[in-house]
Structure formats: C-alpha cells, structure tokens
Amino acid sequence: MIYLDNSATTQVRQEVIDAMLPYMSRSWGNPSSIHALGRDSKEALVAARSKVAALLNCDDDEIYFSSCGTLSNNCALLGRARFAEANDRGRHLITTRIEHPSVAGPCQYLENLGWKVTYLPVNREGFVSLKDVEKHTTSETSIISTMWANNEIGTVQDIPGIANFAKERNIFFHTDAVQVAGKIAIDLKAVPISSLALSGHKFHAPKGVGILYVRKLQNIMPIIFGGGQEMGLVPGTEGLSNIVAIGRAAELAQAELAQNREKLLSMSKIFKQHLSQVDGLIFTGASLLTQRLPGHISFILPGLEGESIVMRADLKGLCVSSGSACHQGIIEPSSVLKALGLSNEQAKGSIRISASSFNTMDECTKAAELLVTILNTLKRSVNSEAPTAIA
C-alpha cells in the first residue's frame, strides 16, 4: 500500500509511540495529584508543553493542550466572542469561504446569536486578498480568522500580512494551522497571531490530542467548565500519554523541518510533472509549489467523479482522497472548490494527494504513474459511453 492521504491523518512515528508507552504502563498518574506518581506525570506534561512551545517559538505558558484541532478552534473563536460580549466590544467577525468546518461551524453559531459574520471570497487559486480584509474591517470588527493552509487545495495564505494588519487595529486574529505543523515554519515571536490551533494526528502524533496557542494578554473565556486544568480554558484530566506523544512529535518536527520541507517539495514536483501529461486535467489551489503545502497536490478532471478515482486507486493499493463528500449515496461537490469558481460538475472530479516524510521518491513516482494510467482509463471509459451524435 502507498499512503498519500496525510492531510487526513498521518502515521504515528515509532519514536512517538516509544515516548508515550511508559505513560500508559508505568507513569500513569494524574498530573493534578501531589504524590510521587502525580508529580512524575506533571513533569512529563511540563516537558511536553516546552517542546511544543519550542516548535512554535513561543512561551510555554501560551500553550494549552486540548483533545483535537476542532476543540482548539472552537475554544479560540467562541471563547474570544464571549470575552468580546462581556467587555462590550464589536460583534463582527471576518473569516473566509474556505475554512474547515471547525471554524465555519462556530462562525455560523455566532451568526445565529446575532453576530455579523463576513465570509471573504478567494481567487481562483484560493488566496484571500488582504485588501478584502481591509475593505470589510469596521469599527465593530473584533475577530478575524483565516486558516494558514487549506487541507483540500493546499494554498498557503499570507498569515503574517493579515496578522500584522489585525495587530495594528487591535483586532483578535486566530488561525487554524492544523495542516502546517512540520511542513512550514511557525514563528510566533515574529508573527503577531493572537491564537492558533494544531492537531497532533496531522504531524505523526496519535489522534485525540491538539494544541491551542493563546498569546499573552489576549484574553479568551472558557466555553466548557470543569476542574480548572489547562488554566481553566480546556478543563478535564489531561490525556497524559497523548500529550507526551505530541511533545515528542513537535520535537521531531522542529529538528527535521527544513529537511522534510525540501523532500516534500521534491515529491510535489514528481506528482505535478506526471499529472501534467493527462489531457484536460486542471490543478487546483496555488499554481506555484512554493505557495502551497509541500507534498500536497490537488486537481480536477472534468467528466470524472473523484470517488470513482479514489476507489480505482484503492483497488491498486494507493490511498488518495477526493474533495467531494458522499452523503447517503449522493455525491456533493466541495464548498471549497465551489468557492474557487468551479462548477458543481467540475468540483465532483477532485482529487487530493498529500505525502509525508514516510513516503519515498520511488513510491511517489510509482503512485504518479499509476494515477495517470487510472485517469486515462476512466476517461476512455466515459468517452466510450457518451451518446453518439445523430447527423
């Protein structure tokens, strides 16, 4: 099997498994307990927090552990909205039309509560215009939220530009950076982001652990309540083994960032070179590989359905994904692809390839050649079934 669906989830690294196992079998105490087992657990939690902070170049006490990126996004947006309401700040939020549901959902919820939410358009390559952000900002704007990189089309936004704009106007700026960790450098000392979300299983930690970063002096209020863990923002007994795991994954991601980025960019070039041979294929997202997630390629092939391509690839031992969603047998086009200006029919034929450091160049070449064969075969099949025009 060749796995090329790493934007969905990644394989847990063996080093990460080795790091977390002792905290499932021996050092399994509650970090809030004051006895020896609890103190050992607390030390492990503190060490993990420091490793994540090093990856993001921020202070340890700006890092909060959560269960996933979805919870982190919800805590940041809804928690800041609570703070804005409690302090009579404006109830206008700016976001984009291509956000992940874990951002779009809270925005829609706030709309139902009476907030005004502006959903900014993107251009054909999925970029948000800073001029559009400026144009729609008013005296009532108190939150801006833009994802750092899109999971479906790989486009990387100008996060430093938007963050600096927000800082100049004293607006809280949140970014969903779930797709970025381990692929693009995140320097929170240099980029004035107010809050940020990560998910462990996107960079070789297990599922069930995420990160919420909140800059000092940028207040958010809790949206869930419990025993006060994680300084009250994400309460609940900490999942210690998973936290140790994300700390180790962050440590490895930081150490290997430059090497991994170059390797993934080389893989992107392999995919793009081979897929360019398919007649009628249209790449989606940023056209320049340096402006998209390394290792990420997405495309559509009009006339074909993405689900059919995914299933054909699966039969050959190749794991890729489609941007369309199947609900009760009905294939629906991706809202992200529709935001690019693609028609429903075009959007249904979408495919995403996302590599990781576990992949090899030979694997990528083999996968690219296999995909070209599958696409051409499906095209011939569709064309042979097309009705013949009657003179």
C-alpha positions as CSV (number, residue, x, y, z in Angstrom):
1,M,0.0,0.0,0.0
2,I,1.1,3.5,-0.8
3,Y,-0.5,6.0,1.6
4,L,-0.9,9.5,0.2
5,D,-3.7,10.9,2.3
6,N,-1.6,12.6,5.0
7,S,-3.8,15.7,5.0
8,A,-6.5,13.5,6.5
9,T,-4.2,11.8,9.1
10,T,-0.6,10.7,9.5
11,Q,1.1,7.5,10.7
12,V,2.3,7.8,14.3
13,R,6.1,7.7,14.4
14,Q,7.7,4.9,16.2
15,E,9.7,7.4,18.3
16,V,6.5,9.0,19.4
17,I,5.0,5.6,20.3
18,D,8.1,4.8,22.3
19,A,7.9,8.1,24.2
20,M,4.2,7.6,25.1
21,L,4.2,4.0,26.1
22,P,5.7,4.4,29.6
23,Y,2.9,6.9,30.4
24,M,0.4,4.2,29.7
25,S,2.1,1.3,31.6
26,R,4.2,2.8,34.4
27,S,4.0,6.5,34.8
28,W,0.2,6.7,34.5
29,G,-0.6,9.1,37.3
30,N,-2.9,12.1,37.3
31,P,-0.8,15.3,36.9
32,S,-3.0,17.1,39.4
33,S,-2.1,14.6,42.2
34,I,0.6,15.6,44.7
35,H,2.1,12.2,45.3
36,A,5.1,10.9,43.5
37,L,3.3,9.3,40.6
38,G,1.3,12.5,40.1
39,R,4.5,14.6,40.3
40,D,6.2,12.5,37.7
41,S,3.2,12.9,35.4
42,K,3.2,16.6,35.9
43,E,6.9,16.8,35.0
44,A,6.2,14.9,31.8
45,L,3.3,17.3,30.9
46,V,5.5,20.4,31.6
47,A,8.3,18.9,29.4
48,A,5.8,18.3,26.5
49,R,4.5,21.8,26.8
50,S,8.0,23.2,26.5
51,K,8.7,21.1,23.3
52,V,5.5,22.3,21.6
53,A,6.4,25.9,22.6
54,A,9.9,25.4,21.0
55,L,8.3,24.3,17.7
56,L,6.1,27.4,17.6
57,N,8.7,29.8,19.1
58,C,6.5,31.0,21.9
59,D,6.4,30.9,25.7
60,D,5.5,27.7,27.5
61,D,2.5,29.3,29.3
62,E,1.0,30.3,26.0
63,I,0.4,26.6,25.1
64,Y,-2.8,24.7,26.1
65,F,-3.4,21.0,25.5
66,S,-6.8,20.0,24.0
67,S,-8.3,16.9,22.5
68,C,-8.1,18.0,18.9
69,G,-7.8,20.9,16.4
70,T,-11.6,21.2,16.3
71,L,-11.8,21.8,20.0
72,S,-9.0,24.3,19.8
73,N,-10.7,26.3,17.0
74,N,-14.0,26.3,19.0
75,C,-12.3,27.4,22.2
76,A,-10.5,30.2,20.5
77,L,-13.4,31.6,18.5
78,L,-16.3,31.1,20.9
79,G,-14.1,32.0,23.9
80,R,-13.0,35.2,22.3
81,A,-16.6,36.0,21.3
82,R,-17.6,35.5,25.0
83,F,-14.9,37.9,26.0
84,A,-16.0,40.5,23.4
85,E,-19.6,40.3,24.5
86,A,-18.6,40.6,28.2
87,N,-16.5,43.7,27.5
88,D,-18.9,45.5,25.1
89,R,-16.6,45.0,22.1
90,G,-17.9,44.9,18.5
91,R,-19.7,41.8,17.3
92,H,-18.3,41.5,13.8
93,L,-16.2,38.6,12.7
94,I,-14.3,38.2,9.4
95,T,-13.4,34.8,8.0
96,T,-13.2,33.1,4.6
97,R,-15.4,30.9,2.4
98,I,-12.8,28.1,2.5
99,E,-12.5,27.4,6.2
100,H,-12.6,24.0,7.8
101,P,-16.0,23.1,9.4
102,S,-14.4,23.5,12.9
103,V,-14.1,27.2,12.1
104,A,-17.1,27.7,9.8
105,G,-19.3,26.0,12.4
106,P,-18.6,28.4,15.3
107,C,-18.9,31.3,12.9
108,Q,-22.4,30.2,11.9
109,Y,-23.3,29.6,15.5
110,L,-22.2,33.2,16.3
111,E,-24.3,34.4,13.4
112,N,-27.3,32.7,15.0
113,L,-26.6,34.6,18.2
114,G,-26.7,38.0,16.4
115,W,-23.1,38.4,15.3
116,K,-22.3,39.8,11.9
117,V,-20.0,37.4,10.1
118,T,-18.3,38.4,6.8
119,Y,-17.2,35.4,4.7
120,L,-14.4,36.7,2.4
121,P,-14.1,35.3,-1.2
122,V,-11.0,33.7,-2.5
123,N,-9.5,33.9,-6.0
124,R,-9.1,31.1,-8.5
125,E,-6.1,29.8,-6.6
126,G,-7.7,30.0,-3.2
127,F,-5.9,33.1,-1.9
128,V,-7.6,35.6,0.3
129,S,-6.9,39.3,-0.6
130,L,-5.5,41.5,2.2
131,K,-7.3,44.3,0.5
132,D,-10.6,42.5,1.0
133,V,-9.8,42.1,4.7
134,E,-9.1,45.8,5.0
135,K,-12.2,46.7,3.0
136,H,-14.6,44.7,5.2
137,T,-13.0,45.7,8.5
138,T,-15.1,48.2,10.5
139,S,-15.1,49.7,14.0
140,E,-17.2,46.7,15.1
141,T,-14.7,44.1,13.9
142,S,-13.3,42.3,16.9
143,I,-12.2,38.9,15.4
144,I,-10.5,37.8,12.2
145,S,-10.0,34.1,11.5
146,T,-8.1,32.8,8.4
147,M,-6.7,29.3,8.0
148,W,-3.0,29.1,7.4
149,A,-3.2,26.5,4.7
150,N,-6.2,24.7,3.2
151,N,-6.5,21.0,3.6
152,E,-8.2,20.4,0.2
153,I,-6.3,22.7,-2.2
154,G,-3.0,23.3,-0.3
155,T,-3.0,27.1,-0.7
156,V,-0.9,28.9,2.0
157,Q,-2.3,32.3,3.0
158,D,-0.4,35.5,3.8
159,I,-0.8,34.9,7.5
160,P,2.0,37.4,8.5
161,G,0.3,40.1,6.5
162,I,-3.1,39.5,7.9
163,A,-1.8,39.1,11.5
164,N,0.1,42.5,11.3
165,F,-3.0,44.2,9.9
166,A,-5.1,42.9,12.8
167,K,-2.5,43.9,15.4
168,E,-2.4,47.4,14.1
169,R,-6.1,47.7,14.6
170,N,-6.2,45.8,17.9
171,I,-8.3,43.0,16.4
172,F,-8.0,39.5,17.7
173,F,-6.6,37.2,15.0
174,H,-7.0,33.4,15.0
175,T,-5.6,31.0,12.5
176,D,-6.3,27.3,12.0
177,A,-2.8,26.0,11.4
178,V,-3.7,22.3,11.6
179,Q,-2.1,21.5,8.2
180,V,1.1,23.5,8.7
181,A,3.0,21.9,11.6
182,G,6.1,20.1,10.5
183,K,5.9,21.5,6.9
184,I,6.1,25.3,7.3
185,A,8.0,27.2,10.0
186,I,5.7,28.8,12.6
187,D,7.4,31.7,14.5
188,L,5.0,33.2,16.9
189,K,7.6,35.7,18.2
190,A,7.8,37.2,14.7
191,V,4.1,36.8,13.6
192,P,1.6,38.5,15.9
193,I,-1.1,35.8,15.9
194,S,-3.5,36.0,18.8
195,S,-4.5,32.3,18.8
196,L,-3.7,29.2,16.8
197,A,-4.9,25.6,16.6
198,L,-2.9,22.4,15.9
199,S,-3.9,18.8,15.8
200,G,-1.4,16.1,16.8
201,H,-2.5,13.4,14.3
202,K,-1.6,15.7,11.4
203,F,2.1,15.6,12.3
204,H,2.7,12.0,13.4
205,A,1.2,12.0,16.9
206,P,-1.9,10.0,17.8
207,K,-5.4,11.1,17.3
208,G,-7.0,12.6,20.4
209,V,-4.6,15.5,21.2
210,G,-4.4,19.0,20.0
211,I,-2.9,22.4,20.8
212,L,-4.4,25.8,21.5
213,Y,-2.0,28.7,21.5
214,V,-3.2,31.9,23.1
215,R,-0.8,34.9,23.1
216,K,-0.2,36.6,26.5
217,L,-2.6,39.5,27.2
218,Q,-5.0,38.2,24.5
219,N,-8.0,37.1,26.6
220,I,-10.4,34.3,25.8
221,M,-13.1,33.0,28.2
222,P,-13.8,29.3,28.7
223,I,-16.6,27.6,26.8
224,I,-16.5,24.4,28.8
225,F,-16.2,24.1,32.5
226,G,-14.6,21.6,34.9
227,G,-11.7,21.2,37.3
228,G,-9.6,24.0,36.1
229,Q,-6.9,22.1,34.2
230,E,-5.1,23.9,31.4
231,M,-5.6,27.2,33.3
232,G,-9.3,26.7,33.0
233,L,-9.5,27.1,29.2
234,V,-9.6,23.4,28.4
235,P,-10.6,21.7,31.7
236,G,-10.6,17.9,32.2
237,T,-8.0,15.4,33.3
238,E,-5.1,15.6,30.8
239,G,-4.6,12.7,28.4
240,L,-1.0,12.4,29.6
241,S,0.3,9.7,27.2
242,N,-1.1,11.6,24.2
243,I,0.4,14.9,25.5
244,V,3.8,13.3,25.9
245,A,3.3,12.0,22.3
246,I,2.6,15.4,20.8
247,G,5.6,16.8,22.7
248,R,7.9,14.3,21.1
249,A,6.2,14.8,17.7
250,A,6.8,18.5,18.0
251,E,10.4,18.0,18.9
252,L,11.0,15.8,15.8
253,A,9.1,18.2,13.6
254,Q,11.3,21.1,14.7
255,A,14.5,19.2,14.2
256,E,13.6,17.9,10.7
257,L,11.6,20.9,9.4
258,A,14.0,22.1,6.7
259,Q,14.9,18.6,5.5
260,N,11.2,17.5,5.5
261,R,10.1,20.6,3.6
262,E,12.7,20.0,0.8
263,K,11.8,16.4,0.5
264,L,8.1,17.1,0.3
265,L,8.6,19.8,-2.3
266,S,10.5,17.3,-4.5
267,M,7.6,14.9,-4.2
268,S,5.2,17.7,-5.3
269,K,7.3,18.2,-8.4
270,I,7.1,14.5,-9.2
271,F,3.3,14.5,-9.0
272,K,2.9,17.7,-11.0
273,Q,5.3,16.6,-13.7
274,H,3.5,13.2,-14.3
275,L,-0.1,14.5,-13.9
276,S,0.5,17.3,-16.4
277,Q,0.6,14.6,-19.0
278,V,-3.1,13.9,-18.6
279,D,-5.2,15.8,-21.2
280,G,-7.8,18.1,-19.6
281,L,-6.5,17.8,-16.0
282,I,-6.7,21.1,-14.1
283,F,-4.6,21.7,-10.9
284,T,-6.5,23.4,-8.1
285,G,-5.0,25.7,-5.4
286,A,-1.9,27.7,-5.7
287,S,-0.1,27.2,-9.0
288,L,3.4,27.8,-7.5
289,L,4.6,24.9,-5.4
290,T,6.3,27.4,-3.0
291,Q,2.9,28.9,-2.2
292,R,1.2,25.7,-1.2
293,L,1.7,23.0,1.3
294,P,4.8,20.9,0.4
295,G,3.9,17.4,-0.6
296,H,0.3,18.5,-1.5
297,I,-1.1,18.4,-5.0
298,S,-4.8,18.7,-5.9
299,F,-6.6,18.6,-9.2
300,I,-9.9,18.0,-11.0
301,L,-10.6,16.1,-14.2
302,P,-13.9,17.3,-15.7
303,G,-16.2,14.4,-16.6
304,L,-14.9,12.1,-13.9
305,E,-16.1,11.7,-10.3
306,G,-13.5,11.9,-7.6
307,E,-15.0,9.0,-5.7
308,S,-14.5,6.7,-8.7
309,I,-10.9,7.7,-9.0
310,V,-10.3,7.1,-5.2
311,M,-11.9,3.6,-5.4
312,R,-9.9,2.6,-8.5
313,A,-6.7,3.8,-6.8
314,D,-7.7,1.8,-3.7
315,L,-8.0,-1.4,-5.6
316,K,-4.4,-0.8,-6.8
317,G,-3.2,-0.3,-3.2
318,L,-3.0,3.5,-3.4
319,C,-4.7,5.8,-0.8
320,V,-5.7,9.3,-2.0
321,S,-8.8,11.3,-1.3
322,S,-11.5,13.3,-3.0
323,G,-12.7,16.8,-2.2
324,S,-16.3,15.7,-2.7
325,A,-18.5,14.3,0.1
326,C,-20.8,11.4,-0.2
327,H,-23.9,11.6,2.0
328,Q,-26.5,8.8,1.7
329,G,-25.3,7.9,-1.8
330,I,-25.4,11.5,-3.1
331,I,-22.1,12.9,-4.2
332,E,-21.9,16.6,-3.2
333,P,-19.2,19.0,-4.6
334,S,-16.8,20.5,-2.1
335,S,-17.7,24.0,-0.9
336,V,-14.0,24.9,-1.0
337,L,-13.8,24.0,-4.7
338,K,-17.0,25.9,-5.4
339,A,-15.5,28.9,-3.7
340,L,-12.8,28.8,-6.4
341,G,-15.4,29.3,-9.0
342,L,-15.6,25.7,-10.2
343,S,-19.0,24.4,-11.3
344,N,-20.7,21.5,-9.5
345,E,-19.7,19.1,-12.2
346,Q,-16.1,20.2,-12.2
347,A,-15.8,20.0,-8.4
348,K,-17.1,16.5,-8.3
349,G,-14.0,15.3,-10.1
350,S,-11.5,16.5,-7.5
351,I,-8.5,14.5,-6.1
352,R,-6.0,15.4,-3.3
353,I,-2.6,13.8,-2.9
354,S,-0.7,14.6,0.3
355,A,2.6,13.0,1.1
356,S,4.6,12.8,4.3
357,S,8.2,12.0,5.3
358,F,7.3,8.3,5.5
359,N,6.9,8.3,1.7
360,T,9.8,7.7,-0.7
361,M,10.6,9.2,-4.1
362,D,10.2,5.8,-5.7
363,E,6.8,5.4,-4.1
364,C,5.7,8.8,-5.4
365,T,6.9,8.1,-8.9
366,K,5.1,4.8,-8.9
367,A,1.9,6.4,-7.5
368,A,2.0,9.2,-10.0
369,E,2.4,6.7,-12.9
370,L,-0.5,4.6,-11.5
371,L,-2.7,7.6,-11.2
372,V,-2.0,8.7,-14.8
373,T,-3.0,5.2,-16.0
374,I,-6.2,5.2,-13.9
375,L,-7.2,8.7,-15.1
376,N,-6.6,7.9,-18.8
377,T,-8.5,4.6,-18.4
378,L,-11.5,6.2,-16.8
379,K,-11.5,9.0,-19.4
380,R,-11.6,6.4,-22.2
381,S,-14.5,4.5,-20.4
382,V,-16.5,7.7,-20.0
383,N,-15.9,8.8,-23.6
384,S,-17.0,5.3,-24.9
385,E,-20.2,5.5,-23.0
386,A,-21.0,9.0,-24.3
387,P,-24.0,9.1,-26.7
388,T,-23.1,9.4,-30.4
389,A,-24.5,12.5,-32.1
390,I,-27.1,11.8,-34.8
391,A,-26.4,13.6,-38.1
